[in-house]
Amino acid sequence: MGRDVDWFDSLVRLLELERRAERSRLAEEKATLPLGELEARGLVLLDVETTEERTGLGGRHLVTFMHESKRRLSTRLGPGDLVAISPRKAEVDSPPSGTVTNASRTQIVVAFDRPPPEWMREGRLRIDITANDATFDRARGALLTWKGYDQGLKRDRRELVLGNAPPRFEKPVDFEPSRPLNPEQHAAVSLALRARDFSLVHGPPGTGKSTVLAEIARQSVSAGKTIVCTATSNAAVDHLLELSLNAGLKAIRVGHPARVLPHLQQHTLDLLVENHPDRIIARDLFDEAFDLLGYARKQRSRGRSRDRFANAREAHAEANRLMDEARVLERKATSAVLEGAQVICATLAALEGSVLRHRTFDLALLDEATQAIEPLALIAFLKAPTVILAGDPKQLGPTILSLDAAKAGLSTTLFERLLREYGDEVKVLLREQYRMHEQIMQFPSVQMYGGQLRAHPSNAHHTLAQVLPPGAAVDAPPVLFLDTAGKGFDEGRAPGTESLLNEGEAELIVARARALLAAGLDPRELAVITPYRAQAGLIRERLDDLPDVEVDTVDAFQGREKHAVLVSLVRSNVEQSLGFLEDLRRMNVAITRPRRHLFVVGDSATLSGHPFYAAFLEEVQAQAGYRSAWEWAESGSLAEG
């Protein structure tokens, strides 16, 4: 079912609903919650001080902030977040705003376009997170660009993405894979290489979607094509960069180095440009310009004489001239570095940033396509005539705050719409998975993928016992469900939040985690996940002495895997209300994270009213993986039998 050009206007309206929802939630939290709660949620940092200042690429001012006591920060701030800085005990007009470039447990680094005011260097400060409109603005701009494509080849392209013109494919050609591929992987690569417009790679958990993307990139570069690899998140783009580098391709990551994994930072555009001769000259020009600006400020502050003001104006004008010259040199250096790359890796939003806005490519590889809202995904189609979209619509989709926008279609991704418009001939489903024991795979395969998945022999029968010390006695079948029905472990609401927690389940999860570690499991191979942020926080507090054990929400852990994963479902109520658990994609993510052992804690009396969870309970019983909390030892029942 095709669409007319008004579709882009409707997406603009949905984007605006989402933008308003994000602003509204932030404003409501700041208006209704006390400062302590705001800080606990990471929306505000209190009593921080400036500890370091330095100059970054483009003359940006990088300022580091830490708590006065150097204690651990309680924040959800991360690279790309916009923040406003103000004095802790005073009010200022128009607090300076900047972009977080790095965030660790003890410090935040913020980039400012202009030198910070003097008061920022004196005394205690507060940092407030603010709404980030850049991504919305770029997505909206892309939609308006698409709407304006009304002639020639651009109009044909627009009709394709609207679903009014069929995608085109070349005749099948043989290619020599650079590494062994299973039949579905080979078919996915072949379809991508034949695509003139787009193709879809449907990759269920552990099926080697990354292998397919790397092979497409390698084959395309060999054919002389330029490639952009993109996704919604920095983590996914880092993964694409690593795939490209491992494939022997010359790849560059566009984005601030602080947003990139440490071992990949040497491949970022910023760091590569730093060593270019033009950038070295530009750096000296910036330093000279800042000295002149400092001189100008001193002239104005020493008195109101005509000569002093004249000197200040001249110094300021010369500083601006030097900065303009430096920025021209930086653009030349940036262009030279980019021209030498075979693959460029950047987030979807960054594709419309200043560095890449006017660049186009022969091919775009869009990973996490089922987590990108359509307005963002359409940016990839602006950057290249051929786009390969990879993802899994059976896992979690994009996060949408506006219920109205979600219901009106913003939660439907471009991947899903194109699949619905053009059918299975534009898609290949990867069927062989290389992660899970076949018993872990069995239930999601039947429920989510029509029973089409198969386990590769290398992992079909691997167990947790095989990675524990010899002789470790552990009750750890591939899938184990611990039933809390009748124990009185009722769910509750965390104070000051809408998020739920379950104290009883938390105790069982913590005991199980400690028992597995005591049996010899590497803590880096253990994760605890739950649908609820409050439950994750509760468990994280109780495992605070085990920093290598990851504790997070299901949503945050999507795309990850461990030998053993413990899942707390939280919901336990007489109404059989499931909330987040009714989104079966969330449960699909949760139960497909482990390689060797899945441990789920839940209340069967609450869960069994839903056919999906009733079937899950039947499956674990059939696999002899059902245990009752009434019979479970308080230690976590490590002893066999």
C-alpha positions in Angstrom: 0.0 0.0 0.0 1.8 3.1 -1.3 1.6 6.6 0.2 1.4 10.1 -1.2 3.8 12.9 -0.5 1.7 14.0 2.5 3.3 11.1 4.4 6.3 13.2 5.1 4.2 16.0 6.6 2.5 13.4 8.8 6.0 12.2 10.0 7.0 15.8 10.7 3.9 16.1 12.9 4.7 12.9 14.8 8.3 14.1 15.3 7.0 17.3 16.8 4.7 15.3 19.2 7.8 13.3 20.3 9.9 16.4 20.7 7.2 17.9 22.9 6.9 14.7 25.0 10.6 14.7 25.7 10.6 18.4 26.7 7.4 17.9 28.8 8.8 14.9 30.7 12.0 16.8 31.5 10.1 19.9 32.6 7.7 18.0 34.7 10.4 16.1 36.5 12.3 19.2 37.2 9.2 21.0 38.4 7.9 18.3 40.7 10.9 16.5 42.1 13.1 17.7 44.9 16.8 18.4 44.0 18.0 15.2 45.7 15.6 13.0 43.6 16.6 14.9 40.5 20.3 14.2 41.2 19.5 10.5 42.0 17.9 10.3 38.5 20.8 11.9 36.9 18.9 15.0 35.7 21.0 17.3 37.9 24.5 17.3 39.2 25.0 19.3 42.4 28.2 20.7 44.1 30.5 20.2 41.2 33.6 22.2 40.4 35.8 23.0 37.4 39.0 21.0 37.6 40.5 21.4 34.1 40.1 23.4 30.9 41.6 22.8 27.5 41.0 23.5 23.8 39.5 20.9 21.4 39.0 20.6 17.7 37.4 23.6 16.1 38.4 25.8 19.0 35.9 24.2 21.4 36.5 24.8 25.0 36.5 21.5 27.0 35.8 21.9 30.7 36.0 19.0 33.2 33.7 19.0 36.2 34.0 16.8 39.4 32.3 16.7 42.7 34.1 18.8 45.3 34.7 15.6 47.3 35.7 13.7 44.1 32.9 11.2 45.0 31.1 9.1 42.5 28.7 10.9 40.3 25.0 9.8 40.2 24.1 10.6 36.7 22.7 9.2 33.5 24.5 11.9 31.4 26.5 10.6 28.5 28.2 11.8 25.3 26.0 14.0 23.2 23.7 15.2 26.0 23.1 18.9 26.3 23.6 20.6 29.6 23.4 24.0 31.2 25.8 25.2 33.9 24.9 27.6 36.7 26.2 28.6 40.1 25.0 26.3 42.9 23.6 29.1 45.1 22.9 31.9 42.7 20.8 32.6 39.6 22.2 33.8 36.3 20.5 35.0 33.1 21.0 32.5 30.2 23.2 29.9 31.8 25.9 28.7 29.3 25.1 25.5 27.6 27.4 22.8 26.2 27.6 19.2 25.0 28.8 16.4 27.1 31.8 14.7 25.4 32.8 12.3 28.1 31.3 11.0 31.3 32.9 8.6 33.8 32.0 7.6 37.4 33.8 10.7 38.8 33.8 13.4 36.1 32.0 15.0 33.3 33.7 16.8 30.3 31.6 19.4 28.5 32.4 21.2 25.3 31.5 24.9 24.9 31.5 26.9 21.7 32.6 30.0 23.6 35.0 30.6 26.5 33.2 29.9 29.8 32.4 32.9 32.1 34.7 33.6 35.0 32.2 32.5 37.7 32.4 29.0 36.2 36.0 28.7 37.6 35.0 29.8 41.1 33.0 27.9 43.6 30.4 25.1 43.4 28.2 24.7 40.4 25.1 22.7 39.2 24.8 20.9 35.9 21.3 20.5 34.4 20.5 18.2 31.5 18.5 20.0 28.8 16.5 18.8 25.8 18.5 18.0 22.8 16.9 19.3 19.6 19.7 18.5 17.1 18.5 15.0 16.3 14.9 16.2 15.8 16.0 19.1 13.7 18.1 16.9 11.4 15.3 14.3 11.1 12.8 17.0 10.3 15.2 18.5 7.7 15.5 15.1 6.0 11.7 14.8 5.8 11.4 18.2 4.2 14.2 17.3 1.7 12.3 14.1 0.7 9.1 16.1 0.2 10.9 18.5 -2.1 12.1 15.7 -4.4 9.4 16.2 -7.1 11.4 15.9 -10.4 13.4 13.4 -12.3 15.5 10.7 -10.5 14.9 12.3 -7.1 11.1 11.9 -7.6 11.6 8.3 -8.6 13.6 7.8 -5.4 10.9 9.4 -3.4 8.2 7.2 -4.9 10.4 4.1 -4.0 10.5 5.0 -0.3 6.8 5.9 -0.3 6.1 2.4 -1.5 4.8 3.4 -5.0 7.6 2.0 -7.1 9.2 -1.5 -6.8 12.9 -1.8 -5.8 15.2 -2.9 -8.5 17.8 -5.8 -8.4 20.5 -6.8 -10.8 20.8 -10.3 -12.2 22.4 -12.8 -9.8 26.2 -12.9 -10.0 28.7 -15.2 -8.3 31.0 -13.9 -5.7 33.8 -15.5 -3.7 33.2 -15.0 0.0 36.2 -13.9 2.1 35.1 -16.3 4.9 32.8 -19.3 5.1 29.1 -18.3 5.0 26.1 -20.5 5.8 23.4 -20.7 3.1 21.2 -17.8 4.5 24.2 -15.6 5.0 25.4 -16.2 1.5 21.9 -15.4 0.2 21.7 -12.2 2.2 25.1 -11.0 0.9 24.1 -11.9 -2.7 20.8 -10.0 -2.5 22.6 -7.0 -1.1 25.2 -7.0 -3.9 22.4 -7.2 -6.4 20.3 -4.4 -4.9 20.1 -1.2 -6.8 17.8 0.5 -4.2 17.7 -1.5 -1.0 17.5 -4.9 0.6 16.7 -6.2 4.1 18.7 -8.5 6.4 16.5 -10.0 9.1 18.9 -11.1 11.8 17.5 -12.9 14.9 19.8 -13.1 17.9 23.1 -14.7 17.3 22.6 -15.4 13.6 25.7 -13.6 12.3 24.2 -10.4 11.0 27.5 -8.8 11.7 29.2 -11.4 9.5 26.9 -10.5 6.7 27.4 -6.8 7.0 31.2 -7.2 7.0 31.1 -9.3 3.9 28.9 -6.8 2.1 31.3 -4.1 3.0 34.3 -6.1 1.9 32.8 -7.1 -1.5 31.5 -3.6 -2.2 34.9 -1.9 -1.4 36.5 -4.5 -3.7 34.1 -3.3 -6.4 35.3 0.3 -5.9 32.4 1.6 -4.0 32.4 4.1 -1.1 30.5 3.1 2.0 28.9 4.8 5.0 28.1 2.5 7.9 25.4 3.9 10.2 23.0 3.1 13.1 21.1 5.0 15.8 23.5 4.4 18.7 27.2 5.1 19.2 27.7 1.6 20.4 26.3 0.1 17.2 28.4 2.4 15.0 31.5 1.4 17.0 30.7 -2.2 16.3 30.4 -1.4 12.6 33.8 0.4 12.7 35.3 -2.7 14.3 33.8 -5.0 11.7 35.2 -2.8 8.9 38.7 -2.7 10.5 38.7 -6.4 11.1 37.8 -6.9 7.4 41.0 -5.0 6.5 39.2 -1.9 5.3 40.4 1.7 5.9 37.6 3.0 8.1 37.1 6.3 9.9 34.7 7.1 12.7 33.0 10.4 12.6 32.0 11.7 16.1 33.7 13.0 19.2 36.4 10.5 20.4 34.9 10.6 23.9 31.8 8.9 22.4 33.9 6.0 21.0 35.2 2.9 22.7 38.8 3.6 23.9 40.5 1.0 21.7 38.8 2.5 18.6 39.5 6.2 19.4 42.7 6.2 17.2 40.4 5.8 14.2 38.2 8.8 14.9 38.2 11.7 12.5 39.1 14.2 15.3 42.3 12.4 16.3 43.3 11.7 12.7 42.8 15.3 11.8 44.9 16.4 14.8 48.0 15.1 13.1 47.4 16.7 9.7 49.7 19.6 8.9 46.9 22.0 8.2 45.4 21.3 11.6 48.7 21.9 13.4 48.8 25.4 11.8 45.2 25.9 12.7 45.9 25.0 16.3 48.5 27.7 16.5 46.1 30.2 15.0 43.5 29.4 17.6 46.0 29.8 20.4 46.9 33.2 19.0 43.3 34.2 18.7 42.5 33.2 22.3 45.4 35.3 23.5 44.1 38.3 21.6 40.6 37.8 23.1 42.1 37.7 26.5 44.0 40.9 25.8 40.7 42.5 24.6 38.9 41.5 27.8 41.7 43.0 29.9 41.7 46.3 27.9 37.9 46.7 28.5 38.2 45.9 32.2 41.0 48.4 32.9 39.1 51.6 32.2 36.8 53.4 29.8 39.3 55.2 27.6 39.1 55.6 23.9 42.5 54.0 23.3 41.6 51.0 25.4 38.4 50.4 23.5 40.1 50.8 20.2 42.8 48.3 21.2 40.1 45.9 22.3 38.2 46.2 19.0 41.4 45.7 17.0 42.4 42.7 19.0 38.9 41.2 18.8 38.7 41.8 15.0 42.2 40.2 14.5 41.1 37.2 16.7 38.0 36.7 14.5 40.2 36.8 11.4 42.6 34.3 12.8 39.7 32.0 13.8 38.2 32.2 10.4 41.5 31.3 8.8 42.0 28.4 11.3 38.6 27.0 10.5 39.3 27.0 6.8 42.5 25.1 7.4 40.6 22.6 9.6 38.0 22.0 6.9 40.8 21.3 4.4 42.4 18.9 6.8 39.1 17.2 7.6 38.3 16.8 3.9 41.7 15.3 3.1 41.4 12.7 5.9 37.9 11.7 4.8 38.9 11.4 1.2 41.4 8.7 2.2 38.8 6.4 3.8 37.1 3.5 2.2 34.4 3.4 4.9 32.9 6.2 7.0 31.1 5.2 10.2 28.7 7.6 11.9 25.3 7.8 13.7 22.3 8.6 11.6 22.0 12.0 13.2 25.7 12.7 12.5 25.1 12.0 8.8 23.4 15.4 8.6 26.0 17.1 10.8 28.4 19.7 9.5 31.1 17.2 8.6 29.0 14.8 6.4 26.0 17.0 5.4 27.3 17.5 1.8 28.9 14.1 1.3 27.3 11.2 -0.5 28.3 7.5 -0.9 27.7 4.6 -3.2 26.3 2.4 -0.4 24.9 2.8 3.0 24.8 0.0 5.6 22.1 0.7 8.2 22.4 -1.5 11.3 19.9 -1.4 14.1 17.4 -0.5 11.4 14.5 -1.8 13.6 15.5 0.6 16.4 15.5 3.7 14.2 12.4 5.8 13.8 11.6 6.3 10.1 12.5 10.0 9.9 16.1 9.1 11.0 16.3 6.0 8.8 15.4 8.1 5.8 18.6 10.1 6.3 20.6 7.0 5.2 18.6 7.0 1.9 19.6 10.6 1.3 23.3 9.6 1.6 23.5 6.7 -0.9 21.5 5.3 -3.8 21.6 1.8 -2.3 20.8 1.1 1.4 21.1 -2.3 3.1 18.9 -2.3 6.3 19.8 -4.9 8.9 17.8 -5.6 12.1 15.2 -7.7 13.8 11.6 -6.5 14.1 11.0 -9.2 16.7 13.3 -7.4 19.2 12.7 -4.1 20.8 12.0 -1.1 18.5 12.8 2.6 18.9 11.9 4.2 22.2 8.9 6.5 21.8 7.8 8.8 24.6 4.7 10.2 23.0 1.9 7.6 23.1 0.0 9.6 20.5 3.0 9.5 18.1 3.6 5.8 18.7 -0.1 4.9 18.0 -0.1 7.1 14.9 2.8 5.2 13.4 6.1 6.6 14.7 6.9 3.3 16.4 6.7 1.5 13.0 10.2 1.5 11.6 11.1 1.9 7.9 12.5 -1.6 7.9 9.0 -2.9 8.9 7.2 -0.7 6.5 9.3 -1.6 3.5 8.9 -5.3 4.4 5.2 -4.8 4.5 5.1 -2.8 1.3 7.4 -5.1 -0.8 7.2 -8.6 0.8 9.8 -11.3 1.5 11.5 -10.9 -1.9 13.4 -7.9 -0.5 14.5 -9.8 2.7 16.6 -12.7 3.8 16.0 -14.3 7.2 19.2 -15.6 8.8 18.3 -18.9 10.4 21.5 -20.4 11.9 22.4 -19.0 15.3 25.9 -19.2 16.9 25.1 -18.0 20.5 22.7 -20.1 22.4 22.4 -23.7 23.6 19.6 -25.3 21.5 17.3 -25.5 24.5 17.6 -21.7 25.2 16.9 -21.2 21.5 13.9 -23.5 21.2 11.2 -21.3 22.8 12.0 -18.0 21.1 12.4 -19.8 17.8 8.9 -21.3 17.9 7.2 -18.2 19.4 8.9 -15.4 17.5 10.5 -16.9 14.3 8.1 -19.7 13.3 10.4 -22.4 14.4 12.9 -21.6 11.7 16.0 -21.1 13.8 18.7 -23.8 14.2 21.7 -24.0 16.5 25.1 -24.3 15.0 26.9 -27.5 16.2 29.5 -25.4 17.9 27.0 -24.1 20.4 24.1 -26.4 20.3 25.1 -28.3 23.3 27.5 -26.1 25.3 26.7 -25.8 29.0 27.6 -23.6 31.9 29.4 -26.5 33.6 31.9 -26.5 30.7 33.2 -23.1 31.7 33.3 -23.8 35.5 36.1 -25.4 37.4 36.1 -29.2 37.3 33.9 -30.7 39.9 31.7 -27.6 40.5 28.3 -28.8 41.5 25.8 -26.5 40.0 22.1 -26.8 39.3 22.3 -25.0 35.9 20.4 -26.6 33.1 20.3 -24.4 29.9 17.0 -22.9 31.0 15.9 -22.7 34.6 12.7 -20.9 35.8 12.4 -20.2 39.5 8.7 -19.8 40.4 7.8 -17.5 43.3 4.0 -18.2 43.2 2.6 -18.1 46.7 5.7 -16.7 48.4 4.2 -13.2 48.9 6.9 -11.5 46.8 4.5 -8.8 45.6 5.7 -6.1 43.3 5.9 -2.5 44.6 6.5 1.0 43.3 9.9 2.6 44.0 9.5 5.8 46.0 9.2 8.9 43.9 9.0 7.0 40.6 6.7 5.1 38.4 9.1 2.2 38.1 8.4 -1.1 39.8 10.6 -3.4 42.0 10.3 -6.7 43.8 12.3 -7.1 46.9 11.8 -10.9 47.1 12.9 -11.5 43.6 15.9 -9.2 44.1 17.1 -11.4 47.1 16.8 -14.5 45.0 18.7 -13.0 42.1 21.5 -11.7 44.3 21.8 -15.0 46.0 22.0 -16.8 42.7 24.6 -14.4 41.3 26.8 -14.9 44.3 26.4 -18.6 44.2 27.4 -18.8 40.6 30.5 -16.7 41.2 31.4 -18.9 44.2 31.2 -21.9 41.9 33.8 -20.3 39.7 31.9 -18.4 37.0 33.9 -15.4 35.6 32.0 -12.3 36.8 32.5 -10.7 33.4 30.4 -13.5 32.0 27.4 -12.9 34.2 24.7 -10.3 33.7 21.5 -9.5 35.6 18.7 -7.9 33.5 15.1 -6.8 34.3 12.4 -4.8 32.5 12.3 -2.2 35.3 14.8 0.5 36.1 14.0 0.5 39.8 14.6 -3.3 40.1 17.9 -2.9 38.2 18.9 -0.1 40.6 17.9 -2.2 43.7 19.9 -5.3 42.5 22.9 -3.1 41.4 23.1 -1.7 45.0 23.1 -5.2 46.5 25.9 -6.3 44.1 27.8 -3.1 44.4 30.9 -5.0 45.6 30.9 -6.9 42.3 31.6 -4.2 39.6 32.3 -6.8 36.9 28.8 -8.2 37.1 26.6 -6.1 34.7 23.2 -5.2 36.0 20.9 -3.3 33.7 17.4 -3.1 32.1 16.5 -5.5 29.3 16.3 -2.5 26.9 19.8 -1.4 27.7 21.2 -4.9 27.3 19.8 -5.5 23.8 22.6 -6.6 21.5 24.7 -8.0 24.3 25.4 -11.6 25.4 27.0 -13.5 28.3 27.6 -17.1 29.4 24.9 -16.7 32.1 22.0 -14.2 32.3 19.7 -13.9 35.3 16.3 -12.3 34.6 14.0 -10.8 37.2 10.5 -10.3 35.7 9.2 -8.4 38.8 5.5 -8.6 38.1 3.5 -10.3 40.9 -0.1 -9.3 41.5 -3.6 -10.8 41.8 -4.8 -8.9 38.7 -2.3 -10.7 36.5 -1.2 -7.4 35.2 2.0 -7.6 33.1 2.8 -4.0 32.0 6.1 -3.9 30.2 6.1 -7.7 29.8 3.1 -7.5 27.4 5.6 -6.3 24.8 6.8 -9.8 23.8 9.8 -8.3 22.0 11.2 -7.3 25.4 10.9 -10.9 26.6 12.4 -12.1 23.4 15.4 -9.9 24.0 15.7 -11.0 27.6 15.7 -14.8 27.0 18.1 -14.6 24.0 21.0 -12.9 25.8 22.7 -16.0 27.4 24.9 -18.5 25.6 24.9 -21.3 28.2 22.5 -20.6 31.0 19.2 -18.7 31.3 17.8 -18.2 34.9 14.4 -16.5 35.1 12.6 -15.6 38.3 8.9 -14.9 38.2 5.5 -15.5 39.6 3.7 -18.2 37.5 0.3 -17.2 39.0 0.7 -13.7 37.5 2.4 -14.8 34.3 0.2 -17.8 33.3 -2.8 -15.7 32.3 -0.9 -14.7 29.2 -0.6 -17.4 26.5 3.1 -16.5 25.7 4.2 -17.0 29.3 2.0 -20.0 29.8 3.8 -21.6 26.8 7.1 -20.6 28.3 6.3 -22.3 31.6 5.2 -25.5 29.7 8.5 -25.4 27.8 10.7 -25.2 30.9 8.8 -27.9 32.5 9.3 -30.1 29.5 13.0 -29.4 29.7 13.1 -30.2 33.4 14.0 -26.6 34.1 11.2 -25.7 36.5 12.0 -25.0 40.2 9.7 -23.7 43.0 11.0 -21.0 45.3 9.4 -23.0 48.1 12.0 -25.7 47.6 14.9 -23.5 46.6 17.7 -23.2 49.2 18.3 -19.7 50.5 21.8 -19.8 49.2 20.6 -20.0 45.6 20.5 -23.8 45.5 23.8 -24.6 43.8 23.9 -28.2 44.9 22.6 -30.6 42.3 19.4 -32.3 42.9 
